Amino acid sequence: MPNLNITKPELVWPGKYDESGKRVVNRGAALPFQVIETIREGRATRAAGGPDLFAFANQKNEAEDSDTWHNKLIWGDNLLVMSSLLQQYAGKIDLIYIDPPFATGADFSYTTDVGEEHIPVKKEQNPLEVKAYNDTWGKGDSSFLPMLYDRLTYMHQLLSPSGSMFLHCDWHVGHYIKVICDEIFGRDNLLNEIAWCYTGPGSPGMRQFSRKHDTIYWYRKSDKWCFNDKDARIPHHEKTKENFKKGLEGSGFVADTYALDQTGKIAEDWWQIAVASRYPADGVKRTGYATEKPWPLIERIVKVASSPGNLVADIFCGSGITAAVAEQNDRRWITADLGRFAIHTTRKRLLGVPECKPFQILNLGQYERKHWQGVTFGKPSTEPEAMLIAEYVRFILELYQAQPCPGFRHIHGRKGRTLITVGAVDAPVTITQVNEAVTECAAAGQKELHILGWEWEMGMNDPIIKQAKASHEVNLRLLTIPREVMEKRAVECGDIRFFDVAYLNAEIAPQDKARRKVRIELKKFAIPDTDLIPEEVRQKITKWSDYVDYWAVDWDYRRDTFMNQWQTYRTRTDRKLALVSSEHEYNAAGKYEILVKVVDIFGNDTSLLLEWKAK
């Protein structure tokens, strides 16, 4: 047992201190963010004929170097996300709400619908999500507590002096969480232990009282915390109003000498709010997401503990309700999640918010892979780059169950009679690189070539596969290196799966002779990982479009970030999907690139680049 210099009571778990008594801190790397999509306006705003919402982006935001602000939806491990946020946002976030996975049975599996008929499909966890689940609950409380401790430490650093944090939990680990929060925020900074009470049937044969409340801990950063008195009030009970009308007998005062505040009373620290399932699933206030909390619960927190223009964050975003509430109540927001489906659910939810302001979807992208390569295979500052690249290629080949194959310039390995090429760790595979590998494969008299890549130059897939077959008689297969290979535990699980690049076909349809007015028609889409869908469900799927949940168009793609200028998607109440876009008109003649993005039912993106010449 290490010699711990503990001067006040605290919670200790295995691994919190090393053998010398030093606190073990799991620090995330500070990595630059990569903007992968900017959404200009939501479907609800477009339908209502709202104003140009980019005017909002011109507001000055002190937490950014530029003069523009976009709300942020971030895909990634929230430890890395918060570590990367610290450089610009330390002491700048005004309110943080989190609802971490506090139940030991929680995981990343979910049920989604396919097509127009509400055909349910259960999506099991992928290796990355398995790893996250194991890191949280693999050792029970001994893994959950350090996971939360590290993240709460970052949250405390991110909060502004007037900021506060609300943490939602239940009876499983609430007692532990409170002790951890006392240690990080200070025991005197606990403002309230709120009981969220709700009703519902108990389980048959129970031998205890029904558990019908969750706990929300509210901690302040300092004694300057925000508390909006007006928004904290709730209507007086009718009995109270009646008593004040006639005077309260025996109370020592009468109605004409004691004013009843007509705005209501300050709510108690127990809140009677119906669970989320009691509210209609309209896609904005309720999506039907498994762990979703009721809109009135989150709205009370946002209104009371922040003011219009303040910055609100939720780093376990789930269905994105905190961001949606913040959006509808004129707060800026940052939200993050590790699950692709959570990010996609949040994107659709926000698109349905009337007059939704511009927001960005970000990840840690290529920069994170570069960092991963250095950590996994050595430090780039001390190891020759060539050695790092060679070790990286060997590692990817091993995961693909292939062997190194020296003697080639563009080919790296062999798997039986198939040659393998591994794409760079920090750049997309280009059409030129594919052609070079195909030519080298043909020159060696081989007929099968697999190319493994992180990202792909737009317009890859079907045309280049057909070209390889026609010009070189090479059977080409393009496979995506899964993000899970960056996770050590996922690799140790031995369940790394490489999937073919999804097939997407769309066409431009001119609407006038000058070719200034155009529409996009989605013609075909195919996902490669249909084995994730049970056979009995596959038999019910009759159209290729059933696999498409959302698609969007950037009419003037500039090879930087996808600017979402039009989109359509399925909702729980409207399962139909338009396969033809609305009309777009170009103001000037010239050559344009049009980027079409499809998101499938599992939340995976596929893009197609089209070229157009307006006269």
C-alpha positions as CSV (number, residue, x, y, z in Angstrom):
1,M,0.0,0.0,0.0
2,P,1.5,3.4,-1.0
3,N,2.2,6.0,1.6
4,L,-0.7,8.4,0.9
5,N,-0.5,12.0,2.2
6,I,-4.2,12.5,2.6
7,T,-5.2,15.5,4.7
8,K,-9.0,15.2,4.3
9,P,-11.5,12.5,3.6
10,E,-11.6,11.3,0.0
11,L,-12.6,8.3,-2.0
12,V,-9.8,6.0,-3.0
13,W,-9.9,3.1,-5.5
14,P,-7.3,0.8,-6.9
15,G,-5.0,2.7,-9.3
16,K,-5.8,6.2,-8.0
17,Y,-2.3,6.5,-6.6
18,D,0.9,4.9,-7.7
19,E,3.4,3.0,-5.4
20,S,5.0,6.3,-4.4
21,G,1.7,7.8,-3.4
22,K,1.5,10.1,-6.4
23,R,-2.0,10.6,-7.9
24,V,-2.3,8.8,-11.3
25,V,-3.9,11.2,-13.8
26,N,-5.1,10.0,-17.2
27,R,-4.5,13.1,-19.4
28,G,-5.8,13.3,-22.9
29,A,-3.7,14.6,-25.7
30,A,-4.4,18.2,-26.9
31,L,-5.3,17.7,-30.6
32,P,-6.5,20.2,-33.2
33,F,-10.1,19.7,-34.3
34,Q,-11.1,18.9,-37.9
35,V,-14.3,20.5,-39.2
36,I,-16.0,17.8,-41.3
37,E,-19.3,19.5,-41.9
38,T,-20.9,23.0,-41.5
39,I,-24.7,23.1,-41.5
40,R,-26.2,26.4,-42.7
41,E,-29.8,25.9,-41.7
42,G,-32.2,23.3,-40.6
43,R,-35.1,21.8,-42.5
44,A,-37.6,23.5,-40.2
45,T,-36.2,26.9,-40.8
46,R,-36.0,26.4,-44.6
47,A,-39.7,25.3,-44.6
48,A,-40.7,28.4,-42.7
49,G,-38.8,30.7,-45.0
50,G,-36.6,32.0,-42.1
51,P,-33.8,34.6,-42.5
52,D,-30.2,34.0,-43.5
53,L,-28.9,32.4,-40.4
54,F,-25.3,33.0,-41.1
55,A,-25.8,36.5,-39.7
56,F,-25.5,34.8,-36.3
57,A,-22.0,33.6,-37.1
58,N,-20.7,37.2,-37.2
59,Q,-21.1,37.6,-33.5
60,K,-17.8,38.0,-31.7
61,N,-16.9,35.1,-29.5
62,E,-14.0,35.6,-27.0
63,A,-13.2,31.9,-26.8
64,E,-12.2,31.7,-30.5
65,D,-9.4,33.4,-32.4
66,S,-11.7,34.3,-35.4
67,D,-14.7,36.7,-35.5
68,T,-17.2,33.9,-36.2
69,W,-18.9,31.5,-33.9
70,H,-20.5,28.2,-34.8
71,N,-22.0,25.8,-32.3
72,K,-20.1,22.5,-32.2
73,L,-21.1,18.8,-32.4
74,I,-18.0,16.8,-31.8
75,W,-17.5,13.1,-32.4
76,G,-14.8,11.5,-30.2
77,D,-13.7,10.3,-26.8
78,N,-14.8,13.1,-24.4
79,L,-11.5,12.9,-22.5
80,L,-9.6,13.8,-25.7
81,V,-12.3,16.3,-26.6
82,M,-12.1,18.2,-23.4
83,S,-8.3,18.1,-23.4
84,S,-8.4,19.6,-26.8
85,L,-10.9,22.2,-25.8
86,L,-8.8,23.5,-22.9
87,Q,-6.5,25.7,-25.0
88,Q,-9.4,27.9,-26.2
89,Y,-12.1,27.3,-23.7
90,A,-10.5,27.0,-20.2
91,G,-12.6,29.2,-17.9
92,K,-15.1,30.0,-20.7
93,I,-17.9,27.5,-20.4
94,D,-20.8,28.8,-18.4
95,L,-22.8,25.6,-17.8
96,I,-22.1,21.9,-18.1
97,Y,-24.7,19.3,-17.8
98,I,-23.8,15.6,-18.0
99,D,-25.7,12.3,-17.8
100,P,-22.9,9.7,-17.7
101,P,-23.6,6.0,-18.1
102,F,-24.1,5.2,-14.4
103,A,-25.9,1.9,-14.9
104,T,-23.7,-1.2,-15.2
105,G,-25.9,-2.6,-17.9
106,A,-25.5,0.4,-20.2
107,D,-23.8,0.0,-23.5
108,F,-23.6,1.4,-27.0
109,S,-26.0,-1.0,-28.7
110,Y,-29.3,0.6,-29.9
111,T,-32.3,-0.1,-32.0
112,T,-33.0,1.9,-35.1
113,D,-35.6,1.8,-37.9
114,V,-35.1,0.8,-41.5
115,G,-37.1,2.3,-44.4
116,E,-40.6,3.5,-44.4
117,E,-42.2,0.7,-42.5
118,H,-40.5,1.1,-39.1
119,I,-38.6,-2.2,-39.4
120,P,-36.5,-2.3,-36.2
121,V,-32.8,-3.3,-36.4
122,K,-30.6,-3.7,-33.3
123,K,-27.1,-2.4,-33.9
124,E,-24.6,-4.2,-31.7
125,Q,-21.5,-2.5,-30.2
126,N,-18.5,-2.1,-32.5
127,P,-15.0,-2.7,-31.0
128,L,-14.5,1.0,-30.3
129,E,-17.7,1.1,-28.3
130,V,-16.8,-2.2,-26.6
131,K,-13.6,-0.7,-25.5
132,A,-15.3,2.4,-24.2
133,Y,-17.8,0.2,-22.3
134,N,-15.0,-1.9,-20.8
135,D,-13.1,1.2,-19.8
136,T,-16.2,2.4,-18.0
137,W,-17.5,-0.8,-16.4
138,G,-14.9,-3.5,-17.2
139,K,-13.8,-3.5,-13.5
140,G,-17.1,-2.2,-12.1
141,D,-16.8,0.8,-9.8
142,S,-13.0,0.6,-10.0
143,S,-13.1,1.6,-13.6
144,F,-16.1,3.8,-13.6
145,L,-14.9,6.1,-10.8
146,P,-11.5,7.0,-12.4
147,M,-13.2,7.5,-15.8
148,L,-15.5,10.0,-14.2
149,Y,-12.8,11.6,-12.0
150,D,-10.6,12.5,-14.9
151,R,-13.5,14.0,-16.9
152,L,-14.8,16.0,-13.9
153,T,-11.3,17.4,-13.4
154,Y,-11.4,18.8,-17.0
155,M,-14.9,20.1,-16.5
156,H,-13.8,22.1,-13.5
157,Q,-11.0,23.7,-15.6
158,L,-13.4,24.5,-18.4
159,L,-16.0,26.3,-16.3
160,S,-16.1,30.0,-16.1
161,P,-16.0,31.8,-12.7
162,S,-19.8,32.2,-12.9
163,G,-20.2,28.7,-14.3
164,S,-21.7,25.6,-12.7
165,M,-22.1,21.9,-13.3
166,F,-25.1,19.6,-13.1
167,L,-24.5,15.9,-12.9
168,H,-27.3,13.4,-13.4
169,C,-27.1,10.0,-11.8
170,D,-29.2,7.4,-9.9
171,W,-28.9,5.1,-6.9
172,H,-26.2,2.9,-8.5
173,V,-23.2,5.1,-7.9
174,G,-24.6,8.4,-6.7
175,H,-23.0,8.2,-3.3
176,Y,-19.6,7.7,-4.8
177,I,-20.1,10.5,-7.3
178,K,-20.9,13.0,-4.6
179,V,-17.7,12.3,-2.8
180,I,-15.7,12.7,-6.0
181,C,-17.4,16.0,-6.8
182,D,-16.7,17.3,-3.3
183,E,-13.0,16.5,-3.8
184,I,-12.8,18.3,-7.2
185,F,-15.2,21.2,-6.8
186,G,-15.1,21.6,-3.0
187,R,-17.7,20.4,-0.6
188,D,-18.9,24.0,0.1
189,N,-19.6,24.4,-3.6
190,L,-22.5,21.9,-3.6
191,L,-25.5,24.1,-4.3
192,N,-28.2,21.4,-4.4
193,E,-28.8,17.7,-4.3
194,I,-31.9,17.7,-6.6
195,A,-34.3,14.8,-6.6
196,W,-36.0,14.3,-9.9
197,C,-39.2,12.5,-9.1
198,Y,-41.4,10.6,-11.5
199,T,-44.1,8.0,-11.5
200,G,-44.7,4.7,-13.1
201,P,-45.5,1.1,-12.4
202,G,-43.3,-1.1,-10.2
203,S,-42.1,-4.6,-11.0
204,P,-44.3,-7.6,-10.1
205,G,-43.3,-9.4,-6.9
206,M,-41.3,-6.4,-5.5
207,R,-40.1,-6.6,-1.9
208,Q,-38.9,-3.0,-1.6
209,F,-40.2,0.5,-2.4
210,S,-40.3,1.4,-6.1
211,R,-37.3,3.5,-7.2
212,K,-38.9,6.5,-8.7
213,H,-36.3,9.3,-8.5
214,D,-32.9,10.2,-9.9
215,T,-30.4,12.6,-8.4
216,I,-28.9,15.7,-9.9
217,Y,-25.9,17.2,-8.2
218,W,-25.4,21.0,-8.8
219,Y,-21.9,22.4,-8.1
220,R,-20.7,25.9,-8.6
221,K,-17.2,27.0,-9.7
222,S,-17.1,30.0,-7.4
223,D,-19.4,32.2,-5.3
224,K,-20.4,34.1,-8.5
225,W,-22.6,31.5,-10.0
226,C,-25.6,32.2,-12.2
227,F,-29.1,31.8,-10.8
228,N,-32.0,33.3,-12.7
229,D,-34.6,33.8,-10.1
230,K,-37.5,34.3,-12.5
231,D,-36.8,31.1,-14.4
232,A,-36.4,29.2,-11.1
233,R,-40.0,29.9,-10.2
234,I,-43.0,27.6,-10.6
235,P,-46.7,28.4,-10.4
236,H,-48.3,28.6,-6.9
237,H,-50.6,25.8,-6.0
238,E,-54.3,26.7,-6.4
239,K,-54.8,26.0,-2.7
240,T,-52.1,28.6,-1.8
241,K,-53.7,31.2,-4.0
242,E,-57.1,30.6,-2.3
243,N,-55.6,30.8,1.2
244,F,-54.1,34.2,0.4
245,K,-57.4,35.5,-1.0
246,K,-59.2,35.0,2.3
247,G,-56.2,35.4,4.7
248,L,-54.5,32.6,6.5
249,E,-56.2,32.1,9.8
250,G,-53.9,31.7,12.8
251,S,-50.8,32.4,10.7
252,G,-50.1,35.9,12.1
253,F,-50.7,37.7,8.8
254,V,-53.4,38.3,6.3
255,A,-53.4,38.7,2.5
256,D,-53.4,42.5,2.5
257,T,-50.2,42.7,4.6
258,Y,-48.2,39.8,2.9
259,A,-47.8,39.9,-0.8
260,L,-48.0,36.7,-2.8
261,D,-45.4,36.8,-5.6
262,Q,-47.4,36.5,-8.7
263,T,-44.5,35.1,-10.7
264,G,-44.6,31.9,-8.6
265,K,-42.4,30.4,-6.0
266,I,-38.8,29.2,-6.1
267,A,-38.9,25.5,-6.9
268,E,-37.9,23.0,-4.2
269,D,-35.0,20.7,-4.6
270,W,-37.4,17.9,-5.7
271,W,-38.8,18.2,-9.2
272,Q,-42.0,16.3,-10.2
273,I,-41.4,16.0,-14.0
274,A,-42.8,13.1,-16.1
275,V,-40.3,10.8,-17.8
276,A,-39.4,11.4,-21.4
277,S,-41.7,8.6,-22.7
278,R,-44.7,10.7,-21.6
279,Y,-44.0,13.3,-24.2
280,P,-44.8,13.0,-28.0
281,A,-41.8,12.0,-30.1
282,D,-41.6,15.0,-32.4
283,G,-37.9,14.7,-33.3
284,V,-37.0,17.9,-31.4
285,K,-38.3,17.7,-27.9
286,R,-38.2,13.9,-27.9
287,T,-36.5,11.5,-30.3
288,G,-37.2,8.2,-28.6
289,Y,-33.5,7.6,-27.8
290,A,-33.1,5.0,-25.1
291,T,-31.5,7.2,-22.3
292,E,-33.3,10.4,-23.3
293,K,-34.4,12.8,-20.5
294,P,-37.5,15.0,-20.6
295,W,-37.2,18.4,-22.3
296,P,-38.7,20.3,-19.3
297,L,-36.1,18.8,-17.0
298,I,-33.2,20.0,-19.1
299,E,-34.8,23.3,-20.0
300,R,-35.2,24.2,-16.3
301,I,-31.5,23.6,-15.7
302,V,-30.4,25.6,-18.8
303,K,-32.7,28.6,-18.0
304,V,-31.9,28.8,-14.3
305,A,-28.1,28.3,-14.5
306,S,-27.2,30.2,-17.7
307,S,-28.3,33.4,-19.5
308,P,-28.9,34.1,-23.3
309,G,-25.6,34.1,-25.1
310,N,-23.8,31.9,-22.5
311,L,-21.9,28.8,-23.6
312,V,-23.4,25.5,-22.5
313,A,-21.7,22.1,-22.8
314,D,-22.6,18.4,-22.6
315,I,-19.9,15.9,-23.2
316,F,-22.1,12.8,-23.0
317,C,-24.6,14.2,-25.5
318,G,-26.6,11.0,-26.3
319,S,-29.6,12.2,-28.3
320,G,-28.5,15.9,-28.1
321,I,-31.2,17.2,-25.9
322,T,-28.9,19.7,-24.1
323,A,-27.8,21.2,-27.4
324,A,-31.4,21.4,-28.6
325,V,-32.6,23.1,-25.4
326,A,-29.7,25.5,-25.5
327,E,-30.3,26.2,-29.2
328,Q,-34.0,27.0,-28.6
329,N,-33.2,29.2,-25.6
330,D,-30.6,31.4,-27.4
331,R,-27.5,29.8,-25.7
332,R,-24.3,28.8,-27.6
333,W,-23.4,25.2,-27.2
334,I,-20.7,22.5,-27.5
335,T,-21.6,18.8,-27.3
336,A,-19.8,15.6,-27.8
337,D,-20.2,11.8,-27.9
338,L,-18.3,8.7,-28.9
339,G,-21.1,7.0,-30.7
340,R,-21.7,7.7,-34.4
341,F,-25.4,7.1,-34.0
342,A,-25.6,9.6,-31.1
343,I,-23.9,12.2,-33.3
344,H,-26.3,11.5,-36.2
345,T,-29.4,11.5,-33.9
346,T,-28.2,14.9,-32.5
347,R,-27.7,16.3,-36.0
348,K,-31.2,15.4,-37.1
349,R,-32.7,16.7,-33.9
350,L,-31.0,20.1,-34.3
351,L,-32.0,20.3,-37.9
352,G,-35.6,20.2,-36.7
353,V,-35.2,23.2,-34.3
354,P,-36.9,26.3,-35.8
355,E,-34.4,28.9,-36.8
356,C,-31.5,26.6,-35.9
357,K,-28.3,28.7,-36.1
358,P,-25.2,27.4,-38.1
359,F,-23.3,24.6,-36.4
360,Q,-20.3,22.4,-37.2
361,I,-19.6,18.7,-36.9
362,L,-16.1,18.1,-35.9
363,N,-13.7,15.2,-35.0
364,L,-10.1,14.9,-34.2
365,G,-9.5,13.3,-37.6
366,Q,-6.1,13.0,-39.2
367,Y,-4.4,14.8,-36.3
368,E,-5.5,12.1,-33.9
369,R,-4.2,9.3,-36.1
370,K,-0.8,11.1,-36.4
371,H,-0.7,11.3,-32.6
372,W,-1.8,7.7,-32.3
373,Q,1.0,6.6,-34.7
374,G,3.6,8.4,-32.6
375,V,2.4,7.0,-29.3
376,T,1.9,3.4,-30.6
377,F,5.2,3.1,-32.5
378,G,7.6,5.5,-30.8
379,K,8.1,9.2,-30.5
380,P,8.5,11.0,-33.8
381,S,11.1,13.3,-32.3
382,T,13.5,10.5,-31.5
383,E,12.6,7.8,-34.0
384,P,13.3,8.0,-37.8
385,E,10.0,8.6,-39.7
386,A,10.7,5.7,-42.0
387,M,10.8,3.3,-39.0
388,L,7.5,4.6,-37.8
389,I,5.9,4.2,-41.2
390,A,7.3,0.7,-41.6
391,E,5.9,-0.3,-38.1
392,Y,2.6,1.3,-38.9
393,V,2.3,-0.7,-42.2
394,R,3.2,-3.9,-40.5
395,F,0.6,-3.3,-37.7
396,I,-2.2,-2.7,-40.2
397,L,-1.2,-5.7,-42.3
398,E,-1.2,-7.9,-39.2
399,L,-4.7,-6.7,-38.3
400,Y,-5.8,-7.6,-41.8
401,Q,-4.1,-11.0,-41.4
402,A,-1.7,-10.3,-44.2
403,Q,2.1,-10.6,-44.4
404,P,4.7,-7.9,-45.5
405,C,5.7,-8.2,-49.2
406,P,9.0,-6.4,-49.9
407,G,10.2,-5.5,-53.4
408,F,7.3,-3.2,-54.4
409,R,7.0,0.5,-54.4
410,H,3.3,0.9,-54.0
411,I,2.3,-2.5,-52.6
412,H,3.0,-3.5,-49.0
413,G,1.7,-7.0,-48.3
414,R,0.1,-10.2,-49.5
415,K,-2.8,-12.2,-48.2
416,G,-2.9,-15.5,-50.1
417,R,-3.0,-14.5,-53.8
418,T,-4.1,-11.0,-53.0
419,L,-1.8,-8.0,-52.9
420,I,-2.3,-5.4,-50.2
421,T,-1.7,-1.6,-50.2
422,V,-1.9,0.4,-47.0
423,G,-2.9,4.1,-47.2
424,A,-1.1,6.8,-45.3
425,V,-2.0,7.5,-41.7
426,D,-2.6,11.3,-42.2
427,A,-4.0,11.6,-45.7
428,P,-6.8,10.2,-47.9
429,V,-6.0,7.7,-50.5
430,T,-6.0,9.4,-53.9
431,I,-7.1,8.2,-57.3
432,T,-3.5,8.6,-58.5
433,Q,-2.2,6.3,-55.7
434,V,-4.8,3.7,-56.6
435,N,-3.8,3.8,-60.2
436,E,-0.2,3.4,-59.3
437,A,-0.9,0.4,-57.1
438,V,-3.1,-1.2,-59.8
439,T,-0.4,-0.8,-62.4
440,E,2.2,-2.3,-60.2
441,C,-0.1,-5.2,-59.4
442,A,-0.8,-5.9,-63.1
443,A,3.0,-5.7,-63.9
444,A,3.6,-8.4,-61.3
445,G,1.1,-10.6,-63.0
446,Q,-1.4,-10.5,-60.1
447,K,-5.1,-10.2,-60.5
448,E,-6.3,-9.3,-57.0
449,L,-5.6,-6.0,-55.1
450,H,-7.0,-4.7,-51.8
451,I,-6.3,-1.2,-50.8
452,L,-6.8,-0.3,-47.1
453,G,-7.3,3.4,-46.3
454,W,-8.5,5.8,-43.6
455,E,-10.2,8.2,-46.0
456,W,-10.7,8.4,-49.7
457,E,-10.5,11.0,-52.3
458,M,-14.1,11.9,-53.3
459,G,-15.6,10.0,-56.2
460,M,-13.6,6.8,-55.4
461,N,-15.2,3.4,-55.6
462,D,-17.3,2.1,-58.5
463,P,-15.7,4.0,-61.4
464,I,-12.2,3.3,-60.4
465,I,-13.0,-0.4,-59.6
466,K,-14.4,-0.8,-63.1
467,Q,-11.4,1.0,-64.6
468,A,-9.0,-1.3,-62.9
469,K,-10.8,-4.3,-64.3
470,A,-11.1,-2.9,-67.8
471,S,-7.6,-1.5,-68.2
472,H,-5.5,-4.0,-66.2
473,E,-7.8,-7.0,-65.5
474,V,-7.2,-6.4,-61.8
475,N,-10.0,-7.1,-59.3
476,L,-9.8,-4.1,-57.1
477,R,-11.3,-3.9,-53.6
478,L,-11.3,-0.7,-51.5
479,L,-11.6,-1.2,-47.7
480,T,-11.8,1.3,-44.9
481,I,-9.4,1.0,-41.9
482,P,-11.8,1.2,-38.9
483,R,-11.2,3.8,-36.3
484,E,-11.2,1.0,-33.7
485,V,-7.6,0.1,-34.6
486,M,-6.5,3.1,-32.6
487,E,-7.9,1.6,-29.5
488,K,-5.6,-0.9,-27.8
489,R,-8.3,-2.8,-26.0
490,A,-10.3,-3.2,-29.3
491,V,-7.2,-4.6,-30.9
492,E,-6.7,-7.0,-28.1
493,C,-10.3,-8.2,-28.5
494,G,-9.3,-9.4,-31.9
495,D,-12.5,-8.1,-33.5
496,I,-11.2,-5.5,-36.0
497,R,-13.3,-5.7,-39.2
498,F,-12.4,-3.9,-42.4
499,F,-15.5,-3.0,-44.5
500,D,-15.7,-2.1,-48.2
501,V,-16.4,1.5,-49.1
502,A,-20.1,2.0,-49.4
503,Y,-21.4,2.5,-53.0
504,L,-23.1,5.7,-53.8
505,N,-24.5,6.9,-57.1
506,A,-26.2,10.2,-57.8
507,E,-26.8,12.3,-60.9
508,I,-27.3,16.0,-61.7
509,A,-30.5,16.9,-63.5
510,P,-30.5,20.3,-65.3
511,Q,-33.7,22.3,-65.0
512,D,-33.0,24.9,-67.8
513,K,-31.1,25.3,-71.0
514,A,-28.4,27.4,-69.4
515,R,-27.7,24.7,-66.9
516,R,-27.9,27.3,-64.1
517,K,-30.8,25.5,-62.3
518,V,-30.1,21.9,-61.2
519,R,-31.4,19.2,-59.0
520,I,-29.6,16.1,-57.6
521,E,-31.2,12.7,-57.9
522,L,-30.0,9.9,-55.7
523,K,-29.8,6.8,-57.9
524,K,-28.2,4.0,-55.8
525,F,-26.7,3.3,-52.4
526,A,-25.4,0.1,-51.0
527,I,-23.8,-0.6,-47.6
528,P,-21.1,-3.2,-47.4
529,D,-21.8,-4.4,-43.8
530,T,-25.2,-5.9,-44.4
531,D,-24.1,-8.8,-42.2
532,L,-24.7,-6.5,-39.3
533,I,-28.4,-6.8,-40.1
534,P,-30.1,-10.1,-39.1
535,E,-31.3,-12.2,-42.1
536,E,-34.9,-12.0,-41.1
537,V,-34.7,-8.2,-41.3
538,R,-32.8,-8.2,-44.6
539,Q,-35.6,-10.2,-46.1
540,K,-38.1,-7.4,-45.3
541,I,-35.9,-4.7,-46.9
542,T,-37.1,-4.2,-50.5
543,K,-35.4,-1.0,-51.7
544,W,-31.8,0.2,-51.7
545,S,-33.1,3.6,-50.3
546,D,-34.3,1.8,-47.1
547,Y,-30.6,1.9,-45.9
548,V,-30.5,5.7,-46.3
549,D,-31.5,7.7,-43.3
550,Y,-30.2,11.2,-44.4
551,W,-28.6,12.9,-47.3
552,A,-27.4,16.4,-48.0
553,V,-25.8,18.5,-50.7
554,D,-23.0,21.1,-50.9
555,W,-23.7,22.9,-54.2
556,D,-20.3,24.7,-54.3
557,Y,-17.8,22.4,-52.6
558,R,-14.4,24.1,-52.1
559,R,-12.3,21.0,-51.0
560,D,-12.2,22.2,-47.4
561,T,-15.3,21.4,-45.3
562,F,-18.7,20.2,-46.4
563,M,-21.2,23.1,-46.3
564,N,-24.6,21.6,-45.8
565,Q,-26.9,23.7,-48.0
566,W,-29.8,21.3,-48.4
567,Q,-30.7,18.1,-46.6
568,T,-33.5,15.6,-46.2
569,Y,-33.9,12.8,-43.6
570,R,-36.3,10.4,-42.0
571,T,-37.9,11.1,-38.7
572,R,-39.8,8.8,-36.3
573,T,-43.1,10.3,-37.5
574,D,-42.2,10.8,-41.2
575,R,-40.4,7.8,-42.6
576,K,-40.5,8.9,-46.3
577,L,-37.3,10.1,-47.9
578,A,-37.1,12.3,-50.9
579,L,-34.7,10.9,-53.5
580,V,-34.6,14.2,-55.6
581,S,-33.3,17.4,-54.1
582,S,-34.9,20.8,-54.3
583,E,-33.8,23.1,-57.1
584,H,-30.6,25.1,-56.8
585,E,-29.7,28.1,-59.1
586,Y,-26.2,29.2,-59.8
587,N,-25.8,33.0,-60.1
588,A,-22.8,32.9,-62.5
589,A,-21.5,30.7,-65.3
590,G,-18.6,28.5,-64.4
591,K,-17.4,25.1,-63.2
592,Y,-18.7,23.8,-59.9
593,E,-18.1,20.8,-57.7
594,I,-21.1,19.4,-56.0
595,L,-20.6,17.1,-53.0
596,V,-23.4,14.7,-52.0
597,K,-23.3,13.1,-48.5
598,V,-25.3,10.1,-47.5
599,V,-25.6,8.9,-43.9
600,D,-26.9,5.3,-43.5
601,I,-29.0,3.8,-40.8
602,F,-26.0,3.2,-38.6
603,G,-24.7,6.8,-38.7
604,N,-21.9,6.2,-41.2
605,D,-21.1,8.9,-43.9
606,T,-20.5,8.2,-47.6
607,S,-19.7,11.1,-50.0
608,L,-19.8,11.5,-53.8
609,L,-18.2,14.3,-55.8
610,L,-19.9,15.5,-58.9
611,E,-18.8,18.2,-61.4
612,W,-21.1,20.7,-63.2
613,K,-20.6,23.4,-65.8
614,A,-23.1,26.2,-65.8
615,K,-23.3,28.3,-68.9
